[in-house]
Amino acid sequence: MSCGASPRASIYLVLGAKAHALLMGRGYVTPQDVKFIAPDVLRHRILLTYEAEAEGVTSDDLIEKILQSVTVP
């Protein structure tokens, strides 16, 4: 069985993006805030297959690929 990131991951992604926006002096979140914090929130939640590990693929590589495939509104 394969599962995505838990609901807690999405909660922490939102909280992290809000914190990053605040540290940047803004009261609002941009897609770049989400993309900035996503690797830190998702890195340990990605489980790689043995094949991916053998090919040298990292969880950061997968996160980057996912973020590039999402259309920013």
N, C-alpha and C positions, 0 to 999 in steps of 0.2 A: 504494500500500500504506500502511495506517495501522497504527501500533504504539503501544502504551502506553508508560509509563515503563519504563526498563530495570530489570533486577534490581538494579543498583547503586543505583537510586533507592529501592527498598524497603529496602536495607541502610542507606543514609544516613538514611532516614526513621526507622528504628528507633534508630540511633545518636544522631540528633539529639533524638528524644523522650526517650531515656535521659539525655542530657546536660541537657536542660531540666528533667526531674524532679529530677535531682541538684542543679541550681542552685536549685530550689524547696525543697530540703531533704528530698526524699523518696527512698527507695530503690526505688521502684516507679513504673511508667509508667501514666498514666491516658489515656483517649481525648482529653482536652483537651490533653495534652502533644503528641500526634500532630497534632491539629488546629492547634496553635500553630506547629509547625515545618514543617508541610506546604507552605505557600506558599514558604518559602525553599528547600526541597529541590526542589519541582516547577516553580517559576516558569519556569526556563530550559529545561525539558524539554517544555513545552507549545508545539506549533506551531499557530498560528492560520491559518485559511483567509483568503483575500483578502476574502471576504464578511464574516467576523467582524471583521477589521480595519476595513473600511469602516463597519461598524455601531458601532464604538468599543468592541467587546468586548475585554477584556484577559485575559491568562492568569490573573490573580488572580480575575477574575469567574468563570472556569470552575472554578478550584480551589475557590472558595467554594461554587459550585453542587454540585460533586461531594461535598464534605464534608457539605453539608446533606442530601444524598440517602442517605448511608450511615447505617444504623441502628446506634446505639451499644449494645453489649451491657449 
